[in-house]
Amino acid sequence: MTDTTVTDTGTGYGRKPSSHDARLTEVGAGTPMGEALRRYWQPIASSTALTSDVPHRARLLGEDLIVFRDGQGRPGVVFERCSHRGSSLFFGRVEEDGIRCCYHGWKFDVQGHCLDQACELDGGRRRNLARQPWYPVEERYGLVFVYMGPPELKPPLPRFDSLEPLGEGESYCTSWMVPGAEVVGLEQDYNWLQLFENAVDPVHAAWLHSNHSGYQFEGTGTIGFPESYYDHRTAAERTTYHRTDLGVGYVWRYQDAKGPDGALVDLEWTAQCMLPNIVALPNFVKSTPDGRNDMLIWVVPADDTHHRLVFSIRAAGPERATSFMFGIKQNGKDGWELTDEEKQRFPGDYEAQRSQGDITQHSEETLAPSDKGVVMLRRMLRTMLDDVEAGRTPLGVGAPGDPVRRVEAGLFIRREEEGELVPTPSAPDVAAGA
């Protein structure tokens, strides 16, 4: 029998419609975040995978673009829609000095100049009046970067000590070993901020990647993290968050037998989010204390509800890249091998983040102390938006002559020094002054 003398509380009835934070998530031209992100260089393709064979589609910040490399080896980024009659240059032909549209044979160079109009007299006597919209590109760290912002405000392409100088036998690995993602990166179908925030939410590893779904990081208990790393009961007290010169970082403390002769030592795992969308993530499969960080990841918004992951790894062989791409297993399998039942029982990052929605509903959140890194990152992103709107240069947009940027990420043994525990300096501390 239903008790009608007590009124139920906390039910879903009468709740206001939910909403997302448009300033932080929407990236089209003219939006606050869209304009801010256009002030930075964004990676659009792997240099090694981008050949002079065919052009490639790449949607960035709500714009449909084509990235190609001409026969002279020059990379180019142009609008997908041909400025003549609107056919897609995805179906175009790459030639020695540009890309030629399939419809009427108009050819454009990497800066959009019309070089030839195949069906017009003399190759088009007024072809100089036609210009395919284009964006500047530069190559570094095995990636092709594009600048989509105001031309008069174009900054220099930044440098990072994680990725230079190359060590003996090292090269850059930047191409996903996943069909369809080799050139322009791995696309995922939800808002970019949901993944970017995950990088400063370390405590999710103490639940999602262990206690809920079983140990998902390969190397756990052997060459990687000890099982005690994932103790969710102590995760909050072992984690601290701090602002860095370029964004937000965290330190996760734990103990492991990584000292001389297998001695138990205090370790600090440090990762960082750098504005506007860069993640510095150490090796999570093989734990090697006091080594140089060797990887950066860019979370590049394709549009409001899709993003692509683009990375550069400095390594002497393919093993490091393989462990990054395939080092997280769900029920012992890669994500594409899972049945629907396995995805439900052994969810990973994709299931957790995608299930938040195309764009998570920020009005429905209830944040806790362990969300401190997320709160700090959102505040810094809002400051970035405010700076751009006020005509100021936002954090992370460089100037000519800037030094190599120091990346605060890695695994460090904490040692006694003058009564305090401090992380041991690593090679990048020297490289940063180069």
C-alpha positions in Angstrom: 0.0 0.0 0.0 1.3 3.4 -1.0 2.1 5.8 2.0 0.7 9.2 1.0 1.5 10.9 4.3 5.2 11.4 3.4 6.1 13.5 0.4 9.0 12.1 -1.7 12.0 14.4 -2.2 14.7 14.4 -4.8 12.6 13.1 -7.6 13.1 14.1 -11.3 9.8 15.8 -11.6 9.8 19.5 -12.4 13.6 19.8 -13.1 14.6 22.7 -15.3 15.9 21.8 -18.8 19.6 20.9 -18.7 22.3 22.9 -20.6 25.9 22.8 -21.5 28.5 25.6 -21.1 28.6 26.9 -24.6 31.5 29.2 -24.0 33.8 26.3 -23.2 32.5 23.7 -25.6 31.3 25.3 -28.9 34.1 25.9 -31.4 32.7 27.3 -34.6 33.9 30.6 -36.1 32.7 33.5 -34.0 32.1 31.6 -30.8 34.3 32.5 -27.8 36.2 29.1 -27.7 36.3 28.9 -31.5 38.0 32.3 -31.7 40.4 31.5 -28.9 41.5 28.1 -30.3 42.1 29.9 -33.7 44.8 31.9 -32.0 47.0 28.7 -31.6 48.6 26.4 -34.1 46.6 23.1 -34.4 48.0 19.8 -35.7 46.1 18.6 -38.7 48.1 15.6 -40.1 51.0 13.3 -39.6 53.9 14.4 -41.8 55.1 10.9 -42.5 51.6 9.7 -43.5 50.8 12.7 -45.6 52.1 11.8 -49.0 51.6 13.3 -52.5 49.2 10.5 -53.4 45.8 11.8 -52.6 44.2 14.7 -50.6 42.6 14.1 -47.2 39.5 15.5 -45.5 40.0 17.1 -42.2 37.3 18.9 -40.3 38.7 21.4 -37.8 36.8 23.9 -35.6 33.7 23.4 -37.6 35.4 24.0 -41.0 35.6 21.5 -43.8 39.2 21.5 -45.0 41.5 19.5 -47.3 45.1 18.7 -46.4 47.5 17.6 -49.1 51.1 17.5 -50.0 52.0 18.6 -53.6 54.6 16.9 -55.8 57.3 19.2 -54.5 56.7 18.0 -51.0 55.0 21.1 -49.7 52.0 20.6 -47.4 48.8 22.7 -48.0 45.5 23.3 -46.3 42.6 24.7 -48.3 38.8 24.8 -48.0 37.2 21.6 -49.2 34.7 23.4 -51.5 36.2 24.5 -54.7 35.9 28.3 -55.2 34.8 27.8 -58.8 31.5 25.8 -58.6 31.7 24.1 -55.2 32.9 20.6 -55.9 34.9 18.8 -53.2 38.6 18.9 -53.6 38.7 15.6 -51.8 38.1 14.2 -55.3 40.8 16.4 -56.8 44.2 15.3 -58.2 47.5 16.2 -56.5 50.0 17.5 -59.0 53.6 18.8 -58.9 52.6 22.3 -57.9 49.2 22.0 -56.4 45.8 20.3 -56.3 43.4 20.2 -59.3 39.6 20.1 -59.0 37.9 17.0 -60.6 35.0 19.1 -62.1 36.5 21.6 -64.4 40.3 21.3 -63.8 41.0 24.4 -61.8 44.4 24.0 -60.1 45.4 25.8 -56.9 48.8 25.9 -55.1 49.3 25.5 -51.4 48.4 29.1 -50.8 45.2 29.0 -52.8 46.5 30.8 -55.9 44.8 29.6 -59.1 47.5 28.3 -61.4 45.4 27.0 -64.2 41.8 26.8 -65.4 41.8 23.8 -67.7 38.7 24.6 -69.7 39.4 28.3 -70.2 41.4 30.0 -73.0 45.1 30.2 -72.2 44.5 28.4 -68.9 42.2 31.2 -67.8 43.3 34.8 -68.7 41.8 36.1 -65.4 42.7 33.2 -63.2 44.6 35.5 -60.9 41.2 36.8 -59.7 40.3 33.4 -58.3 41.7 32.4 -54.9 40.9 29.2 -53.0 40.6 30.0 -49.2 43.7 28.5 -47.5 45.5 28.5 -44.1 49.2 28.7 -43.3 51.0 25.5 -42.4 54.3 24.5 -40.8 55.8 21.1 -40.0 57.5 20.1 -36.7 57.8 17.0 -34.6 56.5 14.8 -37.4 53.2 16.8 -37.6 51.7 19.3 -40.0 50.3 22.3 -38.1 47.8 24.8 -39.4 47.0 28.3 -38.2 43.4 29.3 -38.7 43.3 32.7 -36.8 43.8 36.4 -37.7 46.7 36.6 -40.1 48.2 39.7 -38.4 48.3 37.8 -35.1 50.0 34.6 -36.3 52.4 33.5 -33.6 55.5 31.4 -34.0 55.0 27.6 -33.8 56.0 26.7 -30.2 58.7 24.2 -29.3 58.6 21.7 -26.4 61.5 20.0 -24.5 59.6 16.7 -24.4 60.1 16.4 -28.1 63.6 17.8 -28.7 66.3 17.2 -29.1 66.0 13.8 -30.6 68.2 11.2 -28.9 70.4 8.7 -30.7 68.4 6.5 -33.0 65.1 8.4 -32.2 62.5 9.7 -34.6 58.9 11.0 -34.3 56.0 8.6 -34.4 52.8 10.4 -35.3 50.6 8.0 -37.3 47.9 6.0 -35.7 48.0 2.2 -36.4 44.2 2.4 -36.9 42.5 2.2 -40.3 41.3 5.6 -41.4 43.2 7.5 -38.7 46.7 7.2 -40.1 46.9 10.7 -41.6 44.6 13.1 -39.8 44.2 11.4 -36.4 41.8 9.3 -34.4 38.2 10.8 -34.4 35.8 10.3 -31.5 32.2 11.3 -31.5 31.8 13.7 -28.5 32.8 17.1 -27.4 36.6 17.8 -27.1 36.4 19.1 -23.6 35.2 15.8 -22.1 38.4 14.1 -23.1 40.7 17.1 -22.3 39.3 17.4 -18.8 39.9 13.6 -18.3 43.6 14.3 -18.4 43.5 16.3 -15.1 41.1 13.8 -13.5 43.6 11.2 -12.3 41.4 9.6 -9.6 39.2 8.1 -12.3 42.0 5.6 -12.8 41.5 4.4 -9.2 38.0 3.4 -10.1 37.2 3.0 -13.8 40.5 1.5 -14.9 40.8 -0.9 -11.9 38.2 -1.4 -9.2 35.2 -1.2 -11.6 36.5 -2.7 -14.8 39.5 -4.7 -13.6 43.1 -3.6 -14.2 43.1 -2.1 -17.7 46.6 -0.6 -18.0 49.0 -3.2 -19.4 52.1 -3.7 -17.2 50.1 -3.4 -14.0 51.9 -5.3 -11.3 55.0 -6.0 -13.5 56.7 -3.3 -15.5 54.0 -0.7 -14.9 52.1 0.6 -11.9 51.8 -1.6 -8.8 48.2 -2.6 -7.8 48.5 -0.3 -4.8 48.7 2.7 -7.2 44.9 2.2 -7.8 43.9 2.3 -4.1 40.7 4.5 -4.4 40.5 4.9 -0.6 43.8 6.9 -0.5 43.7 8.4 -4.1 42.5 11.9 -3.0 45.1 12.3 -0.3 47.9 11.1 -2.6 47.0 13.6 -5.3 47.8 17.3 -5.5 47.0 19.8 -8.2 49.0 22.9 -9.2 49.1 25.6 -11.9 52.0 25.5 -14.3 53.5 28.0 -16.6 51.4 26.6 -19.4 48.3 25.2 -17.7 47.3 22.7 -15.0 49.2 19.7 -13.6 48.8 17.1 -11.0 51.1 14.9 -8.9 50.0 11.4 -7.9 52.2 9.8 -5.2 52.7 6.1 -4.6 55.4 3.6 -3.6 57.0 0.9 -5.7 60.1 -1.2 -5.7 61.9 1.0 -8.2 65.0 1.9 -6.1 68.5 0.4 -6.1 68.3 -3.4 -5.8 64.5 -3.3 -5.9 64.2 -1.0 -2.8 60.8 0.6 -2.1 60.9 4.3 -3.0 58.4 7.2 -3.0 57.4 8.0 -6.6 55.5 11.0 -8.2 53.6 10.5 -11.4 53.1 13.9 -13.0 50.9 14.9 -15.9 49.9 18.2 -17.4 47.2 19.9 -19.5 48.7 22.9 -21.5 46.5 25.5 -23.0 44.7 25.4 -25.2 44.4 21.6 -25.8 47.7 19.8 -25.2 48.2 16.8 -22.9 51.6 15.8 -21.6 51.2 12.2 -20.5 54.0 9.9 -19.4 54.3 6.2 -20.2 51.4 4.5 -18.4 52.5 0.9 -19.4 56.2 0.9 -18.5 57.2 2.9 -15.4 60.7 4.2 -15.7 61.6 6.8 -13.0 63.5 10.0 -13.8 63.4 9.7 -17.6 62.5 12.4 -20.1 58.9 12.8 -21.0 58.5 11.7 -24.6 55.0 12.4 -25.8 52.4 15.2 -26.4 48.8 14.7 -27.3 46.6 17.3 -28.9 42.8 17.1 -28.4 41.7 18.9 -31.6 38.0 19.8 -31.9 36.5 18.8 -35.3 33.3 20.5 -34.4 31.1 20.8 -31.3 30.4 17.1 -31.1 33.6 15.5 -32.5 37.3 15.7 -31.9 40.5 14.0 -33.1 43.4 12.8 -31.1 46.8 13.8 -32.7 50.1 12.8 -31.0 53.9 13.0 -31.4 56.1 10.5 -29.6 59.9 10.7 -29.6 61.2 7.2 -29.6 63.9 4.8 -30.9 61.4 2.2 -32.1 57.7 1.4 -32.5 57.2 -0.1 -29.1 56.4 3.1 -27.3 53.8 4.1 -29.8 52.3 0.7 -29.8 52.0 0.7 -26.0 50.3 4.1 -26.1 47.7 3.1 -28.7 47.0 -0.4 -27.5 48.1 -0.4 -23.9 44.7 0.0 -22.3 42.6 -3.2 -22.5 39.0 -3.9 -21.6 38.5 -7.5 -20.5 41.8 -8.2 -22.1 40.7 -6.9 -25.5 41.0 -3.8 -27.6 37.9 -1.6 -27.8 36.8 -2.7 -31.3 36.8 -6.3 -30.2 34.2 -5.9 -27.4 30.7 -7.1 -27.5 28.0 -4.8 -26.2 27.7 -6.9 -23.1 31.5 -6.5 -22.5 31.3 -2.8 -23.0 28.7 -2.6 -20.3 30.6 -4.8 -17.8 34.1 -3.6 -18.6 33.7 0.1 -19.6 36.8 2.2 -20.4 37.5 5.9 -21.1 35.4 5.9 -24.3 32.3 4.4 -22.7 32.5 6.8 -19.7 33.1 10.0 -21.7 30.9 9.2 -24.7 28.0 8.4 -22.3 28.2 11.9 -20.9 26.5 12.9 -24.2 27.4 14.7 -27.4 28.2 17.6 -25.1 27.9 17.0 -21.4 25.2 18.9 -19.5 27.2 21.1 -17.1 24.1 22.3 -15.4 23.5 18.8 -14.0 27.0 18.3 -12.5 27.7 18.0 -8.8 31.4 18.6 -8.4 33.5 17.2 -5.5 37.0 17.9 -4.1 38.6 15.3 -6.4 37.4 17.4 -9.3 39.9 20.2 -8.4 42.0 19.7 -11.5 38.9 20.0 -13.7 37.8 23.2 -11.9 41.3 24.7 -12.3 41.4 23.8 -16.0 38.0 25.4 -16.7 39.0 28.5 -14.9 42.1 28.8 -17.0 40.1 28.2 -20.2 37.7 31.0 -19.2 40.6 33.3 -18.6 41.9 32.4 -22.0 38.5 33.4 -23.5 38.4 36.6 -21.6 41.9 37.6 -22.7 41.0 37.0 -26.4 37.8 39.0 -26.1 39.6 41.8 -24.4 42.3 42.0 -27.1 45.0 40.5 -24.9 47.4 37.7 -25.8 46.2 34.5 -24.1 48.5 32.1 -22.2 50.4 29.8 -24.4 50.4 32.0 -27.5 54.1 32.6 -28.1 56.2 35.4 -29.4 59.3 35.5 -31.6 62.4 34.4 -29.7 60.6 32.4 -27.0 62.7 29.6 -25.5 61.8 25.9 -25.8 58.9 25.3 -23.4 59.5 23.1 -20.4 56.9 20.3 -20.0 56.2 19.3 -16.5 55.4 15.6 -16.8 57.1 12.3 -15.9 57.7 9.8 -13.2 60.1 10.9 -10.5 61.7 9.4 -7.4 61.4 11.7 -4.5 64.7 12.1 -2.6 65.6 13.9 0.6 67.3 17.2 0.1 67.8 19.7 2.9 64.9 18.0 4.8 62.4 18.3 2.0 61.3 15.7 -0.6 61.9 17.0 -4.1 61.7 15.4 -7.6 65.0 14.7 -9.3 65.6 17.0 -12.3 65.5 15.3 -15.7 67.1 16.0 -19.0 64.4 18.5 -20.2 65.5 20.9 -17.4 68.7 21.4 -19.4 67.1 21.3 -22.8 64.6 24.0 -21.9 67.4 26.6 -21.8 68.6 25.7 -25.3 
